[in-house]
Amino acid sequence: MTKKTLSWKPDLTYPAGKGATEQHFTSTANGDKLEIDTHPWGDADLKINGQTAAHIEGKASDGDAFREIEAVAEEIEEHNHTDQGPKKT
């Protein structure tokens, strides 16, 4: 299990609760903008700097899909940070 270093913020402009079809979350790490979109049927998408980086489907719920794609995001950012070092601006 990866240690959680990303702090996800929900987009409160999206509808929530029963009947909501998508939830959107954002985070930043190592100069990257990360976004996760989840769906109640168990799918989730991860974008890094606007580019699709991963897709999860077939999970039991949006929460399960979020946790799995969150772990993918953590691994990608940890790999990027350790392989390339901090990004220079």
N, C-alpha and C positions, 0 to 999 in steps of 0.2 A: 504494500500500500504506500502511495506517495504521501509525503507531508504536504499539507495545504498551505501554499504561500500566496495564492491569489485571493483577492477579496472581491466577490461578485456583488454588483448592485443591480437590483431589479429596475426595469423601466416601468415606472408607475403610470405611464400614459396608456399602457396596454390594459385591456379588460382583464379582471381577475375573477376567480371563483368558478362555480359551475357554469359550463357553457363556453368558457374562454378557450379559444383554439390555439393560442400561441402566447408564450411568455418570453420576454427578451431580457437578457442580463449582459452587463458590460464589466470589464476589468482592464487594467493596464499592468504591464510587466516588461521590464527590460526595454522600454521604449516602444513596445507593441501595444496596439489596441485590440483587445479580444472581445468577441461577442458570442453569446450562446442563445439560440432560439430553441425552445422546447414545445412539444405538442402533447396533448393528453393521451394520445394513442401510443406513446412510447418512443417517439422519434426526437432527435435533437441534432442541431447543426452547430459547428464551431467555425467561426471566421477569425482570421488573424490579419489585421491591417486590410480588411475588406475582402480578403481572398478566402474561399472555402478551404478549410484545413482538415475537417473530419465530419463524418455523418454517422449517427447511431440510429438503429431502428429495431423495432420488435421487442422493446422492453415492456415490462408490465405496466409502467406508468411514466408520466413526464418526470417525476422525481427520480425514478431509476435511471432514465435516460440522461437527466442532468448530471447525476453523480458519476456516471460512466464517462460522459464527454468532458466533465470537469477534470477527471483524472487524466484524460488524454491531453487536455490543455496544460495541466501541471507538468506532465512528462515532456511535452514539446518545449515549454518555456525553460524547464530545468536543463534540457539538452542544449537548447540555443544559448543559454547563459554559460554553461560550462564549456561548450565547444568553442564559442566565439568570444567569450568574455563580454563585459559590458559594452553596449553599443556606444560609439563615439558620436558626439553631435557637433 
